[in-house]
Amino acid sequence: MKKLKFFALGLVGLATAGLTTSCEEDLPDNKPEIDITDPNGSPSVEVGGSVAFRVVCGTNEKLESFVVNKTFAGVTEEIADSTLESGLTSFIFVDTLFTASAEGTVTFSFTITDNKGESSTASVNVNVVQSLSDPVTGIVYNIMGPNEGAWDLVNDEAKAVGDDDADKDLVDETTNAPIWSQSFGSLNGTEFVLDNSIDFDNASITDIAAAYENGTATASTGTLAQGDIFVAKNIRYPQDYVVVRITAVNSTVTDNEDNLEFEYRK
């Protein structure tokens, strides 16, 4: 059971916290009062991260116990339970609590109970997200020309004609030398969903997975333009999905050195 960190308050502390013990009407229904002053709103943290809490409690009676529960994926766990020092009318709980090792919503609930058996509860939801990697840049050339016409999204490198097809996630689709395809296919079963509504810079793995699963997956991206965003899916990727944004479309006339520049997060 986690050891609680709390601070008893005198009258000065109560005034600072916006609480008072001057008369019963200050606390509605004669119940203890509880207020989560930190964090504000519903914060978002990385998978495996923690959140710092500050919870202010007060009563017209005497405080007896303080309990902290955490609910995640439908399971509620009591992570702190303390019998308070006899005679306390107020205290502040200050501690940093672990969230979860997977994406989802974690609810922390704090319950204060007084010596008359009256209790009050305050809760906060914490959004636990799995962020994507920092952007990686790449370039794929017209496959009919002298440069590499494929890209490996796992090892972050260009692939040539003689390289293993299993590593070719993005492949230029040109089949007729004078006409550049300006599109990607693959040689390893990767499929694509184009979705320019994705927030490339801030998307989480949940965001891009949802974009892919709510779209129509195809074996070809179709003709791409600068700024286009698509999600690639293949089980060989660390998180199954990669989001790609086209940063430049470079068309040449006669040398088959046309290319698409892009950046991606995974």
N, C-alpha and C positions, 0 to 999 in steps of 0.2 A: 504494500500500500504506500502510495506516495506521501511524503511528509509535507504538510502544508506550511506555506510561508504567509504569515499574517501579522498585522500590526494593530494593537489596541489603540483606540482614539479617546482622548479627553474631550472636554467641551470645545476647546479651540479647534481640534482636529475635526470634530463634527461640523462646526461652522464652515470650515474650509471645504469639506466634502459636500456641503449642501444639506446636511442632516441636522436634526435637533432633537433634544429630549425634553423640551420645555413643557409639552402637553400632549395628550393622547391624540388629539385631532391632527397633529402633524403627520402621523402615519396612518393612512386609510385602513379602516376596518381593524385597527389595533394589531395589524400583522407586522412582522419585521419587514424592513425595506432592504432591497438589494438592487444594485445598479452596476452594470458592466461599463466601466469608463474607458477601458482599453482592451481590445481594439474597437475601433468605430466601424459600424456596418458589418458586412460579411467579407472578411479578407480572403485573399488567395495566396496560397503558398505552394512551393514545390513538393512533390512526393518525398516523404521522409523528413519534411521540415517541421518546425515548431512555431508556436504563436505565444507571444507574451501577453498575459492577462493581468488586469487590475480590476478587482471587484470590491465595491464598497457596500458594507452592510451596517444596519443600525436598527434599534428597536426601542419601544417604550418599556419593555419588560427586561428580561435578562436573556442573552443569547446562550444557546445550549450546544448546537451542533452545526457543522458546515460540511456539505457533501458535494463532490464533483463527479459527474457522470459524463462519459463519452459514448456517442452512438455513431457507428459506421457500418454500412452495408447491412442494416437491420439488426445489428447486435449492439446491445448496451453494456458497457463495462463501467463499474464503479472504480474510479482511479484515485479518489481521496475521500476519507471520512474521518472527521476529527471532532472530539468532544472539546468544547471551548472552555477556557479558563472561567471559573465561577465568578459571576458578577459582571461580566463584560456586557456593555450595552451597544458596543460598536467595534468593528475591526475592518481592516483592509486586507484582502487576499491578493498577493502579488507572486506570480510564478510563470514559468515558461513551460508549456505543455506540448508534448509530441502529438502530431496529427495522425498521419497514416502512411503506410508503405505502398499505397496504390491510389489511383485517381478516384475521386468521388467527393461527397459532401460529408464532413464530420461535424456533428452537433455536440457542443460542450454545454452542459447544463449545471448551474450552480444553485444549490438549495440551502437556505438558512432557516433554522428552526429555533424558536425561543422556548423558555421553560414552561409556557402554557400550552405547548404543542402546536402553536400556530407556525406556519411556514410560508415562505415565498421562494419562487424560482425564477431565474433569469437565464436565457439561453442565447447562444450565438452560433451561426453556421460558418464553417470554414471550408472554402473551396480548395481542394487538393488537386493540383494539375501536374501533368508531365510535360515539361517544356521540350521544344525541339532544339537541335544543335544550332550553333552559330552558322550563318550562311557559308556554303562552299561554292566556288565558281567553277564553271566548266565551259567547254566549247566543242561542238560537233560540226565537222565539215561535210560538204557534199561528198558522198561516198565514191563518186566517179572521179574525184580529183586525187592529188598526191598525199593528202593529209588524212588523219584518222577520222573515220566516219561513224564512230560509236563511242559511248561513254559508260563507265562502270560506276553506278551510284553508291556502291558499297565501299569500294577501295579508292574512290575519288580520282579516277584516272581515265585517260583516253584509251580506246581500243582500236587496233588495226584489223585489217581483213583476216590475217592469219591467227588472231587471238581466239581464245575459247569463247564460243557463242554464249555459254552459260553466264558470262559476265557482262553481256551487252544489254544493258537496260534501256538505253536510248540509242537508236540507230537511225541514221538518215535514210529516208525511204526513196531516194532518187533512183529511177530505173532507166530514164532516158536522158543521156548526157546533156543535151541542150536545155532541158527543162528541170530546174531544181525543185525538189518536192516541198521544201520549207516546212517539213513535218518530221515527227518521230514515230517510229515503231519500236519493236524490240525483237531479240532473237532468243529470249528466255522465258517467254510467257508473261512478261510485265504488261499490265493494262493501265489505261489512263482515263481520268475524268477531268474535263476542263471546267473550271469554276473560278471566274474572275472576281467573285465576291469574297474570296478567302482573304483574310488579313495576313498576308505573307509574313510580315515582320513580327506579329504578335500571336500567331496561331499556336495552339497546343496540339498534341497528338490526337486528342479527342476531337478537336475542331476539324482536322484534315481527314480523320477517319470518317466522321459524319458526312463531310462533303463528298467523299468517295462513295460511301454506301448509299447516299441519297441521290446520287447521279447515275448516269448510264455509262458503264465501263466499256471501252472499246480498245482494239488492238493498235489503233493509230490515233495520234493526237489531232489529225487534220492539220490544215495550213495554220501556222502560228504567226502571231504578230508580236511586236515589242509590247511588254506589259502583260501578256497572257500568262495565266496561272493554271497549272494542272497538278493533280495528285496522281502519282504512280504507285501501284501496289504490286508487291511480290513478297512471298514469305521469307525470302532470303534477306530482306531488309531488317535491321535490328528491331524496329517497331512496326514492321509490315508496310508502312506508308512513308512516302517522301513527297514533299511539296516543292514544285519547281516553278520559277518565274523567269520568263524570257526577258533578257536585258538588252539584247541587240539582235537585229536581223541584218546580216551583211551579204548583199547579193553582188556577185561579180558577173562579168559579161562572157568571157571566153575561156577562163582558166580552170573552171570547176573548183574554185576555192571559196565558193559561197559557204556561209556558216551561220549557225545560231549560237549566240552566247547566252548563258543562263546562270542562275544561282539557285541553290536548293538547300533545304533544311530537312533533317531526318531524326 
